[in-house]
Amino acid sequence: MEWQKVMERGEKAGVSSSSNGGDEVCVVKEMMDVIDTVGSYVGYRRTQRKECLNLVRRLKLLVPLLEEIKEIDHHKLGSTAGLKTSLVNLKKSLLGAKKLLKKCGCGSKIYLAMESEAVMSSFHAVYDNLNQALDDLQYDELGISDEVNEQVELTRMQLKRAKRRADTQDIELAMDMMVVFSKKDDRNADSAIIERLASKLELHTISDLKAEEEAVRKLVEERGVQSIQQIKDLLGKFRQIAGVDETIVLDDPISSKSLQRCQSLLIPHEFLCPITMEIMVDPVIVSSGQTYERERIQKWLNSKHRTCPKTGQILDHLSLATNFALRNLILQWCEKNNYELPKKDACLRSDGFSAEFIEEISSLVRNLSSRESEVRREAVMNIRMLAKENPDNRILIANYGGIPPLVQLLSCQDSRIQEHTVTALLNLSIDETNKRLVAREGAIPAIIEILQNGTDEARENSAAALFSLSILDENKVLIGGLNGIRPLVYLLQNGTVRGKKDAATALFNLSLNQTNKSRAIKAGIIPALLCLLEENNLGMVDEALSILLLLASHPGGRNEIGRLSFIKNLVRIIRNGTPKNKECATSVLLELGLNNSSIILAALQYGVYEHLAELTKNGTNRAQRKANSLLHHMSKYEHIP
């Protein structure tokens, strides 16, 4: 909403051209209005926030220049040759910057993350246009002061540096997006990725999700997007995490949503809980002043949320006060309309759980320490399933002391108990607080032991558990220090298909840590990854190349990766791979080639040039950018075709 107000205020700035015969002063004022407007923009999408703030800062550096031009005598302005054209070009550049900043402020967060490379290319185009427009101005003829000249030169240098800057893509975010969109099996570990993505993209409150829904709808209306189904699916997963029980219909031209319960459409809107959109039986007020169904808001708070779901406001306290006035109005309306309220569970506690369920959890936790093997096996199997079902169960099991006895059971000699236990801890670790608890209880060495010696399923889920735990940076260090990387590399080489995929995901996450890159290289990860590139039936080329891209930033990794046989393989992938394969392979070749000219020469000998030229026309947005960068770098070599 704040963005809409700013946009409405700012749309007038810079839109009208000088219709009175080319008044240069009017053009200058319009440009100053544009800079003033973009200076008031807030809430840039996280994936582009740094670039947006830097661009706004650079635009503000132009204000002194425009102020000096505005103060110049009108006659002199009118007589300066080509000034009007130069100013109009600068104005067009500023309007292009404003359009891009608007897109990064109110566009779809998911789409902007998916197309981060294309958006970065748009920033580079803006930098080029601004630089060219500033270069065309006649500073000496206009009598611009030395001080302002120096400031303009500083701005131009910053724009050039920004364009040359190395790719700053959030590779962890990119890998998460790739896993979510490409992984075939719906694993519990994916929930950890979904929760991390929701956090990174800032899509975890109801207001965030509704704003994203509106942004996606506008995206479809304005340009149509081939990946819309992927965006809708991911948006649906974010809604599940936030506890929003709505079905969003993005292609409905009249209504933005269709509630699953048609009956609720007859009920006054103020009687519906904003989270469930069901009539409230026990309405309570939170500190933000909003009213919710007690059970639903309590579950929200139990999930470690400390904001109002509807407004996103941080709650001053977590106390709930019954909204007696609204409850009486609901009862009166029900009586008048002969509407029967849903029956509330009389045994339901204030935290939203029934006394019977609490006792069930307590009993299962106690049975984890039973002397009877069968009792322990049944208890851990039930906890595994409960932890899989929903976030509330994960928190409850941890709160009732379930993690310490589970960690103890990792050392059990019964392979079935061991298998259920590591999977239960995997499911529990989806909750961020539980990740710390599991590591603090000393589970990681035992999980690594199972990874080395357990059954196939236990080893697969151990790898998935290490991935989930390694989302926290302190756990990345801990897993690497406890020698967890070598058995993951072994699983990558010798495991089942599912085991290889879990190992690859864990190794990618762990290799975000620089010390772990060295460990992975010493453990033989690079030969294992090169083998995956040859096994097309596994469908793991993207995963392998993504890890190789990380390792290519390490000197030891570059030395081992940059063999002629691998370069030939990269060129083959760039020629024959899927669009995503080609994108990843080009990224790796660029990273290697920037540090080693012999790699560029070898790639040219293998015929990469024509394939890169084709990519610049028909590749993905990121592939086009990488291919252009490579071709530019290759232009330094004389024997290019």
C-alpha positions in Angstrom: 0.0 0.0 0.0 2.8 2.4 0.9 4.4 1.7 -2.5 1.1 2.5 -4.3 0.9 5.9 -2.5 4.4 6.8 -3.5 3.8 5.6 -7.1 0.6 7.7 -7.4 2.5 10.7 -6.1 5.5 10.0 -8.3 3.8 9.0 -11.6 3.2 12.6 -12.5 6.9 13.4 -12.1 8.9 13.1 -15.4 6.0 11.9 -17.5 5.0 15.1 -19.3 7.5 16.3 -21.9 8.2 19.9 -22.6 5.3 20.7 -24.8 5.9 24.5 -24.8 8.5 24.5 -27.5 11.4 22.8 -25.7 11.8 24.6 -22.4 15.1 23.2 -21.1 14.4 24.5 -17.6 11.2 22.5 -17.5 13.0 19.4 -18.5 15.5 19.9 -15.7 12.8 20.4 -13.1 11.1 17.2 -14.3 14.4 15.3 -13.8 14.8 16.7 -10.3 11.2 15.6 -9.6 12.1 12.1 -10.8 15.1 11.9 -8.5 13.1 13.2 -5.6 10.4 10.6 -6.3 12.7 7.6 -6.4 14.4 8.9 -3.3 11.1 8.4 -1.5 10.7 4.8 -2.7 10.9 2.1 0.1 10.6 -1.6 0.4 12.7 -2.9 -2.4 12.7 -6.6 -3.0 15.4 -8.3 -1.0 17.0 -9.9 -4.1 17.6 -6.5 -5.7 17.6 -4.2 -2.6 21.4 -3.5 -2.5 21.5 -2.6 -6.2 18.4 -0.4 -5.9 19.8 1.6 -3.0 23.1 2.0 -4.8 21.3 3.3 -7.9 19.2 5.8 -5.9 22.3 7.0 -4.1 24.1 7.6 -7.5 21.0 9.4 -8.9 21.0 11.8 -6.0 24.6 12.7 -6.8 23.2 14.3 -10.0 21.1 16.9 -8.1 23.8 19.5 -7.8 24.4 19.3 -11.6 20.7 19.8 -12.3 20.5 22.7 -9.8 23.4 24.5 -11.6 21.8 23.9 -15.0 18.5 25.3 -13.7 20.1 28.5 -12.5 21.9 29.2 -15.8 20.5 32.1 -17.8 17.5 31.0 -20.0 19.0 32.7 -23.1 22.3 30.9 -22.7 20.5 27.6 -22.2 18.5 28.1 -25.4 21.6 29.0 -27.4 23.8 26.1 -26.3 23.9 23.7 -29.3 22.5 20.3 -28.7 21.6 21.0 -25.1 17.9 20.1 -25.4 18.7 16.7 -27.0 21.3 16.0 -24.3 18.8 16.9 -21.5 16.0 14.8 -23.1 18.3 11.8 -23.3 19.3 12.2 -19.7 15.7 12.5 -18.7 14.9 9.3 -20.6 17.7 7.6 -18.8 16.3 8.7 -15.4 12.9 7.5 -16.4 14.3 4.1 -17.3 16.0 4.0 -13.9 12.7 5.0 -12.2 10.8 2.2 -14.1 13.3 -0.4 -13.0 13.3 0.8 -9.4 9.5 0.6 -9.4 9.6 -2.9 -10.7 12.0 -3.9 -7.9 9.8 -2.3 -5.4 6.4 -3.7 -6.2 7.0 -6.5 -8.6 6.5 -10.2 -7.8 9.2 -11.3 -5.3 9.3 -14.8 -6.7 9.5 -13.7 -10.3 12.3 -11.2 -9.5 14.2 -14.0 -7.7 13.8 -16.4 -10.6 14.9 -13.7 -13.1 17.6 -12.1 -11.0 20.1 -12.3 -13.8 17.7 -10.6 -16.3 17.0 -7.8 -13.7 20.8 -7.3 -13.2 21.1 -6.9 -17.0 18.5 -4.2 -16.8 20.5 -2.4 -14.2 23.6 -2.6 -16.5 21.5 -1.1 -19.3 20.5 1.8 -17.0 24.1 2.4 -16.1 25.1 2.5 -19.8 22.3 4.9 -20.7 23.1 7.2 -17.8 26.8 7.2 -18.6 26.2 8.0 -22.3 23.7 10.8 -21.4 26.2 12.3 -18.9 29.0 12.1 -21.5 26.9 14.0 -24.0 26.5 17.1 -21.8 28.5 20.3 -22.7 30.0 21.0 -19.3 32.4 23.7 -20.4 29.9 25.6 -22.5 27.4 25.6 -19.7 30.1 26.8 -17.2 29.5 23.9 -14.7 31.7 24.5 -11.6 34.8 22.3 -11.0 33.2 20.9 -7.8 30.1 19.7 -9.6 32.2 18.4 -12.5 34.2 16.3 -10.1 31.0 14.9 -8.5 29.6 14.0 -12.0 32.9 12.3 -12.8 32.7 10.4 -9.5 29.1 9.3 -10.4 30.3 8.1 -13.8 33.2 6.1 -12.3 30.7 4.4 -9.9 28.4 3.5 -12.7 31.3 2.0 -14.7 32.5 0.0 -11.7 29.0 -1.2 -11.0 28.7 -2.6 -14.5 32.1 -4.3 -14.2 31.4 -5.7 -10.8 31.5 -9.5 -10.5 28.3 -11.4 -10.4 26.8 -11.0 -6.9 24.0 -13.5 -7.3 22.9 -15.2 -4.0 24.0 -18.7 -5.0 22.3 -20.2 -2.0 19.0 -18.7 -3.0 19.5 -19.8 -6.6 20.2 -23.4 -5.5 17.1 -23.4 -3.3 15.0 -22.2 -6.2 16.5 -24.9 -8.5 15.8 -27.6 -6.0 12.2 -26.5 -5.3 11.4 -26.3 -9.0 13.2 -29.4 -10.2 13.2 -32.1 -7.5 10.9 -34.9 -8.3 10.3 -36.5 -4.9 8.5 -34.4 -2.3 10.9 -34.8 0.5 10.5 -33.4 4.0 13.8 -31.7 3.7 12.2 -29.6 1.0 10.1 -28.0 3.7 13.3 -26.6 5.2 14.1 -25.1 1.8 10.6 -23.7 1.5 10.9 -22.1 4.9 14.3 -20.7 4.1 13.0 -19.3 0.8 10.0 -17.7 2.5 12.4 -16.0 4.9 14.8 -14.9 2.1 12.0 -13.5 -0.1 10.2 -12.1 2.9 6.9 -14.0 2.1 5.9 -15.3 5.5 3.0 -13.1 6.7 -0.5 -12.9 5.3 0.0 -9.3 4.1 3.2 -10.3 2.3 1.4 -13.2 0.6 -1.6 -11.1 -0.5 0.7 -8.4 -1.9 2.7 -11.1 -3.8 -0.6 -12.5 -5.2 -1.5 -9.1 -6.5 1.9 -8.6 -8.0 1.8 -12.0 -9.8 -1.7 -11.2 -11.2 -0.4 -7.9 -12.6 2.6 -9.7 -14.0 0.3 -12.1 -15.9 -1.9 -9.3 -17.1 0.9 -7.2 -18.4 3.2 -9.6 -20.1 2.2 -13.2 -19.5 4.9 -15.4 -17.9 5.7 -19.0 -19.0 6.8 -19.9 -15.5 3.5 -18.8 -13.9 2.5 -22.3 -12.8 5.9 -22.7 -10.9 5.2 -19.3 -9.2 1.7 -20.3 -8.2 2.9 -23.6 -6.8 5.6 -22.0 -4.7 3.2 -19.3 -3.6 0.9 -22.1 -2.4 3.7 -23.7 -0.4 4.4 -20.4 1.2 0.7 -20.1 2.2 0.8 -23.5 3.8 3.8 -22.5 6.0 2.1 -19.3 7.0 -1.1 -21.2 7.9 -3.3 -19.5 5.3 -6.2 -21.6 4.2 -7.1 -19.8 1.0 -7.1 -20.9 -2.6 -5.7 -18.1 -4.8 -7.0 -17.9 -8.3 -4.6 -15.8 -10.3 -6.5 -16.0 -13.6 -9.8 -14.8 -12.3 -10.4 -11.3 -13.7 -13.0 -10.4 -11.1 -11.9 -11.8 -7.8 -8.4 -12.3 -6.5 -9.3 -15.3 -4.4 -12.0 -17.9 -4.0 -12.6 -19.1 -0.5 -12.8 -22.9 -0.2 -15.9 -22.6 2.0 -18.7 -21.0 -0.1 -20.9 -20.8 3.0 -18.5 -18.2 4.5 -19.4 -15.8 1.8 -22.8 -15.3 3.5 -21.3 -14.4 6.8 -20.4 -10.8 7.6 -16.7 -10.3 6.8 -15.9 -8.9 10.3 -17.0 -12.2 11.8 -14.4 -14.2 9.9 -11.0 -15.0 11.3 -8.4 -13.3 9.0 -6.3 -16.5 9.0 -8.8 -19.3 8.3 -11.6 -17.1 6.8 -14.1 -19.1 9.0 -16.6 -17.7 11.4 -15.0 -17.2 14.9 -16.2 -19.2 17.9 -13.8 -17.7 20.4 -12.5 -14.3 19.0 -9.5 -12.8 20.8 -7.7 -9.5 20.4 -3.9 -9.3 20.0 -1.8 -6.3 20.9 -2.0 -4.9 17.3 -5.8 -4.6 17.8 -6.7 -7.3 15.3 -9.1 -10.1 16.2 -8.5 -13.8 15.4 -9.9 -17.2 16.4 -8.1 -18.1 19.6 -6.9 -21.6 18.4 -5.6 -20.3 15.1 -3.7 -17.3 16.5 -2.3 -19.4 19.3 -0.8 -21.9 16.8 0.7 -18.9 14.9 2.4 -17.7 18.1 3.5 -21.3 19.0 5.3 -21.4 15.6 7.6 -18.7 16.9 5.9 -15.9 15.0 6.0 -12.5 16.8 4.1 -10.4 14.3 0.4 -9.8 13.6 -0.5 -12.1 10.7 -2.8 -9.5 9.1 -0.7 -6.3 9.4 2.9 -7.7 9.9 3.2 -5.4 12.9 5.6 -6.6 15.7 3.4 -7.6 18.7 4.2 -5.7 21.9 3.2 -8.7 24.0 1.6 -12.1 23.3 -1.4 -11.9 25.6 -4.8 -12.6 24.1 -7.9 -10.8 25.3 -11.4 -12.2 24.5 -13.3 -9.9 22.2 -16.6 -10.1 24.1 -18.4 -7.4 22.0 -17.7 -9.2 18.8 -18.5 -12.6 20.3 -22.0 -11.3 21.3 -22.6 -9.8 17.9 -21.7 -13.2 16.3 -24.1 -15.0 18.6 -26.9 -12.6 17.9 -26.3 -12.9 14.1 -26.3 -16.7 14.4 -29.6 -16.7 16.3 -31.2 -14.4 13.9 -30.1 -16.3 10.8 -30.6 -19.8 12.3 -26.8 -20.5 11.9 -25.2 -23.1 14.0 -21.6 -22.3 15.2 -19.0 -25.1 14.8 -18.6 -27.1 18.0 -15.5 -26.2 19.9 -13.5 -29.0 21.5 -14.2 -28.7 25.2 -10.8 -30.3 26.0 -8.8 -27.9 23.9 -6.1 -26.1 25.8 -5.2 -22.4 25.3 -2.3 -23.4 23.1 -4.6 -25.1 20.6 -3.8 -28.7 21.5 -6.2 -31.1 23.1 -5.3 -32.6 26.5 -5.4 -36.1 24.9 -2.9 -35.1 22.2 -0.6 -33.6 24.8 -0.7 -36.8 26.7 -0.1 -38.8 23.6 3.1 -36.8 22.9 4.3 -37.1 26.5 3.7 -40.9 26.4 5.6 -41.3 23.1 8.6 -39.3 24.5 8.6 -41.5 27.6 8.5 -44.6 25.5 11.6 -43.6 23.7 13.5 -44.6 26.8 11.7 -47.9 27.3 13.7 -51.0 28.0 11.6 -52.9 25.5 12.9 -52.6 21.9 9.4 -53.0 20.3 8.0 -50.1 22.5 11.0 -47.9 21.5 10.5 -48.8 17.8 6.8 -48.0 17.8 7.4 -44.7 19.7 10.1 -43.4 17.4 8.1 -44.4 14.3 5.0 -42.5 15.6 7.1 -39.4 16.4 8.6 -39.6 12.9 5.2 -39.4 11.4 3.9 -36.7 13.7 7.0 -34.6 13.1 6.3 -35.0 9.3 2.7 -33.7 9.5 3.0 -30.1 10.6 5.1 -27.4 12.2 3.1 -27.3 15.5 3.9 -31.0 16.1 7.6 -30.4 15.7 7.6 -27.6 18.3 5.4 -29.6 20.7 7.6 -32.7 20.5 10.7 -30.6 21.2 9.0 -28.7 24.0 8.1 -32.0 25.7 11.7 -33.2 25.6 11.7 -35.5 22.6 15.0 -34.5 21.1 17.5 -35.8 23.8 16.2 -39.4 23.9 16.0 -39.4 20.1 19.7 -38.4 19.9 20.5 -41.3 22.3 18.6 -43.7 20.0 20.9 -42.9 17.1 23.4 -45.2 18.7 20.9 -48.1 19.0 22.0 -51.3 17.3 18.5 -52.0 15.9 18.8 -50.8 12.3 15.1 -50.1 12.0 15.1 -47.9 15.2 18.2 -46.2 13.9 16.5 -45.5 10.5 13.3 -44.2 12.1 15.3 -42.0 14.5 17.5 -40.2 12.0 14.4 -39.6 9.9 12.5 -38.3 12.9 15.3 -35.9 13.7 15.3 -34.8 10.0 11.7 -33.9 10.3 12.1 -32.1 13.6 15.1 -30.2 12.2 12.8 -28.4 9.7 12.1 -26.0 12.6 15.0 -23.6 13.0 15.1 -23.7 16.8 15.2 -27.5 16.6 18.2 -27.3 14.3 20.1 -25.8 17.2 18.7 -28.2 19.8 19.6 -31.2 17.7 23.2 -30.0 17.2 23.5 -29.0 20.8 22.5 -32.5 22.0 25.4 -33.9 20.0 23.5 -35.6 17.2 25.8 -34.7 14.4 28.6 -37.2 15.1 26.0 -40.0 15.4 24.3 -38.9 12.2 27.6 -39.0 10.4 28.2 -42.5 11.8 24.9 -43.7 10.3 25.8 -41.9 7.1 28.8 -44.2 6.9 27.4 -47.5 8.2 23.6 -47.4 8.1 21.0 -48.9 5.8 20.5 -47.3 2.4 17.4 -45.4 3.6 19.1 -44.4 6.8 22.1 -43.1 4.9 19.9 -41.1 2.5 18.0 -39.5 5.4 21.2 -38.9 7.3 22.4 -36.9 4.3 19.1 -35.0 4.2 19.4 -34.3 7.9 22.9 -32.9 7.5 21.6 -30.7 4.7 18.7 -29.4 7.0 21.0 -28.8 9.9 23.6 -27.1 7.7 21.2 -24.3 6.8 22.6 -22.7 10.0 26.1 -21.3 9.4 27.4 -22.6 12.8 26.3 -26.1 11.8 28.1 -25.9 8.5 31.3 -25.4 10.5 30.5 -28.1 12.9 29.7 -30.7 10.3 32.8 -29.9 8.3 34.9 -30.1 11.5 33.5 -33.5 12.5 34.5 -35.0 9.1 31.0 -35.2 7.7 32.0 -34.2 4.2 34.0 -37.3 3.2 31.1 -39.8 3.8 28.8 -37.4 1.9 31.2 -37.5 -1.1 31.3 -41.3 -0.8 27.4 -41.4 -0.9 27.6 -39.0 -3.9 29.8 -41.6 -5.7 28.2 -44.9 -4.6 24.7 -44.2 -3.2 21.3 -44.8 -4.6 19.9 -42.2 -7.0 18.0 -40.6 -4.1 21.1 -40.9 -1.9 23.2 -39.1 -4.5 20.7 -36.3 -4.8 20.6 -35.8 -1.0 24.3 -35.9 -0.8 24.6 -33.3 -3.6 22.2 -31.0 -1.9 24.0 -31.3 1.5 27.5 -30.8 -0.1 26.3 -27.7 -2.0 25.1 -26.2 1.3 28.3 -27.1 3.2 30.5 -25.8 0.4 29.1 -22.3 0.9 31.7 -22.3 3.7 35.2 -21.6 2.4 37.0 -24.0 4.7 34.5 -26.8 3.7 35.4 -26.2 0.0 39.0 -27.3 0.8 37.7 -30.3 2.7 35.4 -31.3 -0.1 38.2 -31.0 -2.7 40.5 -33.2 -0.5 37.7 -35.7 -0.1 37.5 -36.2 -3.8 34.3 -34.4 -4.6 35.5 -33.1 -8.0 36.0 -36.6 -9.7 32.6 -37.6 -8.2 30.9 -34.5 -9.8 32.6 -35.1 -13.1 31.2 -38.6 -13.2 27.7 -37.2 -12.6 28.1 -35.1 -15.7 28.5 -38.3 -17.7 25.5 -40.0 -16.2 22.7 -38.3 -18.1 20.1 -40.8 -16.8 20.5 -39.4 -13.2 19.3 -35.9 -14.2 21.9 -34.3 -11.8 23.9 -32.2 -14.3 22.5 -28.9 -12.9 23.3 -30.0 -9.3 26.9 -31.1 -10.2 27.6 -27.9 -12.2 26.2 -25.7 -9.4 28.6 -27.3 -6.9 31.5 -27.0 -9.4 30.7 -23.3 -9.8 31.2 -22.9 -6.0 34.4 -24.9 -6.1 35.7 -22.9 -9.1 36.1 -19.9 -6.8 38.6 -21.8 -4.7 42.2 -22.0 -6.1 42.5 -25.7 -5.4 39.2 -26.3 -7.1 40.2 -24.3 -10.2 43.4 -26.3 -10.6 41.6 -29.7 -10.4 38.5 -28.7 -12.5 40.4 -27.0 -15.3 41.5 -30.2 -17.1 41.2 -30.4 -20.8 38.8 -33.4 -20.6 36.4 -31.3 -18.4 36.6 -28.3 -20.6 35.6 -30.5 -23.6 32.7 -31.8 -21.5 31.6 -28.3 -20.7 31.6 -27.4 -24.3 29.5 -30.5 -25.1 26.9 -29.5 -22.5 26.8 -25.9 -23.8 26.1 -27.5 -27.2 23.7 -30.2 -26.4 22.4 -29.7 -22.8 19.0 -28.5 -21.6 18.6 -24.7 -21.3 19.4 -24.9 -17.6 22.4 -27.2 -18.3 23.8 -24.7 -20.8 23.3 -21.8 -18.3 25.2 -23.6 -15.5 28.0 -24.9 -17.9 28.5 -21.4 -19.3 28.7 -19.9 -15.7 31.4 -22.5 -14.8 33.4 -21.9 -17.9 33.3 -18.1 -17.3 34.5 -18.5 -13.7 37.4 -20.7 -14.8 38.2 -18.7 -17.9 38.5 -15.4 -16.0 41.3 -16.9 -14.0 43.1 -19.0 -16.6 43.6 -18.0 -20.2 44.6 -21.5 -21.3 41.0 -22.7 -20.5 39.6 -20.1 -22.8 42.0 -21.2 -25.6 41.1 -24.8 -25.0 37.3 -24.0 -25.1 37.8 -22.1 -28.4 39.6 -25.1 -29.9 36.7 -27.3 -28.9 34.4 -25.0 -30.9 32.6 -23.2 -28.0 32.4 -19.8 -29.8 29.5 -20.6 -32.1 27.5 -22.2 -29.3 28.0 -19.2 -27.1 26.9 -16.9 -29.9 23.7 -19.0 -30.2 23.2 -18.8 -26.5 23.2 -15.0 -26.6 20.1 -15.2 -28.8 18.2 -18.2 -27.5 19.5 -19.0 -24.0 17.9 -18.3 -20.7 18.3 -14.7 -19.4 21.2 -15.7 -17.2 22.8 -17.9 -20.0 22.6 -14.9 -22.4 24.4 -12.7 -19.9 27.1 -15.3 -19.1 27.6 -16.0 -22.8 28.0 -12.3 -23.6 30.6 -11.9 -20.8 32.5 -14.9 -22.1 32.5 -13.7 -25.7 33.6 -10.3 -24.5 36.5 -11.9 -22.6 37.4 -14.1 -25.6 37.6 -11.0 -27.9 41.0 -10.4 -26.4 42.4 -13.4 -28.3 43.4 -12.7 -31.8 42.5 -16.0 -33.5 38.8 -15.9 -32.7 36.7 -16.5 -35.8 
